[in-house]
Amino acid sequence: MKNIGLVLIVMVFSVFGCKSSKEAVAELQSGKYDIVSINGEEIDDKAQVDINFNTKASRVTGSAGCNKYTASYTVENGMLEVKQAAVTKMSCMFMSIETQFLKALSQVKSYKYKEDMILLLDENKNVILKGKK
């Protein structure tokens, strides 16, 4: 009788106590997103910072504010690592935004989607880049 009670307790904990703490991971999708904030601060629309994911080639390209950039990336189970970006070398009035963007891009470790936005997160799950479709 004791064994039956123990088995029932184990079954209850197995069913109700083992919920996965992981959220379902949405597959990274190709497409262009206009960056609207860096490290929680909105950026000037005139800077025209964007990121374009090409999932077939595993590349990101876009405008960093003044210059165009391209980089390869790897993605697995919601973890995203953007490799060192190649960037053109022009100067403009949005250089500080560009510097912030490229630094944040190099710190991206994961992503998630929220409505028409992509949220790029650092290793602590802080939103460091927010892009709007």
C-alpha positions as YAML, in Angstrom:
chain: A
units: angstrom
residues:
- id: 1
  name: MET
  ca: [0.00, 0.00, 0.00]
- id: 2
  name: LYS
  ca: [2.88, 2.36, 0.83]
- id: 3
  name: ASN
  ca: [4.39, 1.66, -2.58]
- id: 4
  name: ILE
  ca: [1.13, 2.60, -4.34]
- id: 5
  name: GLY
  ca: [1.00, 5.91, -2.45]
- id: 6
  name: LEU
  ca: [4.64, 6.63, -3.31]
- id: 7
  name: VAL
  ca: [4.04, 5.81, -6.97]
- id: 8
  name: LEU
  ca: [1.02, 8.17, -7.03]
- id: 9
  name: ILE
  ca: [3.04, 10.99, -5.46]
- id: 10
  name: VAL
  ca: [5.86, 10.51, -7.99]
- id: 11
  name: MET
  ca: [3.33, 10.51, -10.86]
- id: 12
  name: VAL
  ca: [1.69, 13.73, -9.64]
- id: 13
  name: PHE
  ca: [5.05, 15.51, -9.43]
- id: 14
  name: SER
  ca: [6.02, 14.14, -12.82]
- id: 15
  name: VAL
  ca: [2.90, 15.51, -14.47]
- id: 16
  name: PHE
  ca: [2.60, 18.86, -12.67]
- id: 17
  name: GLY
  ca: [6.12, 19.57, -11.51]
- id: 18
  name: CYS
  ca: [8.04, 19.18, -14.75]
- id: 19
  name: LYS
  ca: [6.85, 22.07, -16.81]
- id: 20
  name: SER
  ca: [9.56, 23.24, -19.15]
- id: 21
  name: SER
  ca: [11.02, 26.62, -18.27]
- id: 22
  name: LYS
  ca: [11.94, 27.24, -21.89]
- id: 23
  name: GLU
  ca: [9.65, 29.21, -24.15]
- id: 24
  name: ALA
  ca: [8.97, 27.90, -27.62]
- id: 25
  name: VAL
  ca: [11.65, 29.33, -29.89]
- id: 26
  name: ALA
  ca: [10.42, 30.96, -33.08]
- id: 27
  name: GLU
  ca: [12.54, 30.21, -36.12]
- id: 28
  name: LEU
  ca: [14.65, 33.16, -37.25]
- id: 29
  name: GLN
  ca: [13.03, 34.60, -40.36]
- id: 30
  name: SER
  ca: [14.53, 36.41, -43.32]
- id: 31
  name: GLY
  ca: [13.53, 40.04, -43.56]
- id: 32
  name: LYS
  ca: [14.42, 43.65, -42.95]
- id: 33
  name: TYR
  ca: [13.87, 45.45, -39.65]
- id: 34
  name: ASP
  ca: [14.33, 49.15, -38.98]
- id: 35
  name: ILE
  ca: [16.18, 49.56, -35.69]
- id: 36
  name: VAL
  ca: [14.10, 51.77, -33.39]
- id: 37
  name: SER
  ca: [16.12, 51.49, -30.17]
- id: 38
  name: ILE
  ca: [19.61, 50.61, -28.98]
- id: 39
  name: ASN
  ca: [20.05, 49.58, -25.35]
- id: 40
  name: GLY
  ca: [16.55, 50.82, -24.54]
- id: 41
  name: GLU
  ca: [17.02, 54.30, -26.05]
- id: 42
  name: GLU
  ca: [15.08, 55.34, -29.12]
- id: 43
  name: ILE
  ca: [17.21, 56.48, -32.03]
- id: 44
  name: ASP
  ca: [16.73, 59.31, -34.51]
- id: 45
  name: ASP
  ca: [14.69, 58.06, -37.50]
- id: 46
  name: LYS
  ca: [16.99, 60.03, -39.80]
- id: 47
  name: ALA
  ca: [19.88, 57.72, -38.91]
- id: 48
  name: GLN
  ca: [18.19, 54.93, -40.91]
- id: 49
  name: VAL
  ca: [19.73, 52.01, -39.04]
- id: 50
  name: ASP
  ca: [18.43, 48.63, -40.18]
- id: 51
  name: ILE
  ca: [19.18, 44.93, -40.16]
- id: 52
  name: ASN
  ca: [18.29, 42.48, -42.89]
- id: 53
  name: PHE
  ca: [18.43, 38.77, -42.09]
- id: 54
  name: ASN
  ca: [19.11, 36.38, -44.96]
- id: 55
  name: THR
  ca: [18.50, 32.95, -43.43]
- id: 56
  name: LYS
  ca: [19.49, 31.04, -46.56]
- id: 57
  name: ALA
  ca: [22.99, 32.58, -46.51]
- id: 58
  name: SER
  ca: [23.18, 33.03, -42.69]
- id: 59
  name: ARG
  ca: [24.08, 36.71, -43.18]
- id: 60
  name: VAL
  ca: [22.95, 40.05, -41.85]
- id: 61
  name: THR
  ca: [23.35, 43.21, -43.89]
- id: 62
  name: GLY
  ca: [22.13, 46.74, -43.60]
- id: 63
  name: SER
  ca: [22.85, 50.33, -42.74]
- id: 64
  name: ALA
  ca: [24.57, 51.11, -39.44]
- id: 65
  name: GLY
  ca: [23.67, 54.80, -39.70]
- id: 66
  name: CYS
  ca: [26.48, 56.12, -41.88]
- id: 67
  name: ASN
  ca: [27.91, 52.96, -43.37]
- id: 68
  name: LYS
  ca: [26.76, 49.68, -44.82]
- id: 69
  name: TYR
  ca: [27.70, 46.48, -42.99]
- id: 70
  name: THR
  ca: [27.60, 42.75, -43.54]
- id: 71
  name: ALA
  ca: [28.28, 39.84, -41.21]
- id: 72
  name: SER
  ca: [27.69, 36.13, -41.00]
- id: 73
  name: TYR
  ca: [25.82, 34.61, -38.09]
- id: 74
  name: THR
  ca: [25.00, 31.28, -36.52]
- id: 75
  name: VAL
  ca: [21.67, 30.39, -34.98]
- id: 76
  name: GLU
  ca: [20.70, 27.33, -32.97]
- id: 77
  name: ASN
  ca: [17.78, 26.81, -30.55]
- id: 78
  name: GLY
  ca: [17.12, 30.54, -30.24]
- id: 79
  name: MET
  ca: [20.76, 31.38, -29.64]
- id: 80
  name: LEU
  ca: [22.13, 33.86, -32.17]
- id: 81
  name: GLU
  ca: [25.76, 34.84, -32.62]
- id: 82
  name: VAL
  ca: [26.67, 37.57, -35.09]
- id: 83
  name: LYS
  ca: [30.27, 37.39, -36.27]
- id: 84
  name: GLN
  ca: [32.57, 40.40, -36.78]
- id: 85
  name: ALA
  ca: [30.93, 42.83, -39.22]
- id: 86
  name: ALA
  ca: [32.67, 44.24, -42.29]
- id: 87
  name: VAL
  ca: [31.79, 47.94, -42.47]
- id: 88
  name: THR
  ca: [32.40, 50.67, -45.07]
- id: 89
  name: LYS
  ca: [34.35, 53.72, -43.83]
- id: 90
  name: MET
  ca: [32.41, 56.95, -44.38]
- id: 91
  name: SER
  ca: [31.81, 59.61, -41.76]
- id: 92
  name: CYS
  ca: [28.54, 61.39, -41.01]
- id: 93
  name: MET
  ca: [26.53, 63.05, -38.27]
- id: 94
  name: PHE
  ca: [25.25, 59.68, -36.97]
- id: 95
  name: MET
  ca: [28.64, 58.16, -36.08]
- id: 96
  name: SER
  ca: [27.78, 57.84, -32.37]
- id: 97
  name: ILE
  ca: [24.59, 55.93, -33.21]
- id: 98
  name: GLU
  ca: [26.54, 53.72, -35.60]
- id: 99
  name: THR
  ca: [29.17, 52.97, -32.96]
- id: 100
  name: GLN
  ca: [26.46, 52.04, -30.43]
- id: 101
  name: PHE
  ca: [24.66, 49.87, -32.97]
- id: 102
  name: LEU
  ca: [27.77, 47.93, -34.05]
- id: 103
  name: LYS
  ca: [28.79, 47.36, -30.43]
- id: 104
  name: ALA
  ca: [25.29, 46.09, -29.56]
- id: 105
  name: LEU
  ca: [25.22, 43.90, -32.68]
- id: 106
  name: SER
  ca: [28.43, 42.20, -31.56]
- id: 107
  name: GLN
  ca: [26.82, 41.45, -28.16]
- id: 108
  name: VAL
  ca: [23.68, 39.74, -29.50]
- id: 109
  name: LYS
  ca: [23.23, 36.23, -28.06]
- id: 110
  name: SER
  ca: [19.55, 35.47, -28.71]
- id: 111
  name: TYR
  ca: [16.36, 36.82, -30.21]
- id: 112
  name: LYS
  ca: [12.62, 36.75, -29.84]
- id: 113
  name: TYR
  ca: [9.66, 38.15, -31.69]
- id: 114
  name: LYS
  ca: [6.99, 40.42, -30.24]
- id: 115
  name: GLU
  ca: [4.20, 41.35, -32.66]
- id: 116
  name: ASP
  ca: [5.91, 43.06, -35.63]
- id: 117
  name: MET
  ca: [9.20, 43.53, -33.74]
- id: 118
  name: ILE
  ca: [12.37, 41.52, -33.40]
- id: 119
  name: LEU
  ca: [14.11, 41.85, -30.06]
- id: 120
  name: LEU
  ca: [17.82, 41.09, -30.04]
- id: 121
  name: LEU
  ca: [19.06, 40.16, -26.59]
- id: 122
  name: ASP
  ca: [22.43, 40.07, -24.84]
- id: 123
  name: GLU
  ca: [23.72, 37.19, -22.69]
- id: 124
  name: ASN
  ca: [21.62, 38.42, -19.72]
- id: 125
  name: LYS
  ca: [18.43, 38.47, -21.86]
- id: 126
  name: ASN
  ca: [18.37, 42.30, -21.91]
- id: 127
  name: VAL
  ca: [16.93, 43.82, -25.09]
- id: 128
  name: ILE
  ca: [19.85, 45.60, -26.73]
- id: 129
  name: LEU
  ca: [18.40, 46.10, -30.22]
- id: 130
  name: LYS
  ca: [14.76, 46.46, -31.16]
- id: 131
  name: GLY
  ca: [13.74, 46.29, -34.81]
- id: 132
  name: LYS
  ca: [10.38, 47.00, -36.43]
- id: 133
  name: LYS
  ca: [9.25, 45.18, -39.60]
...
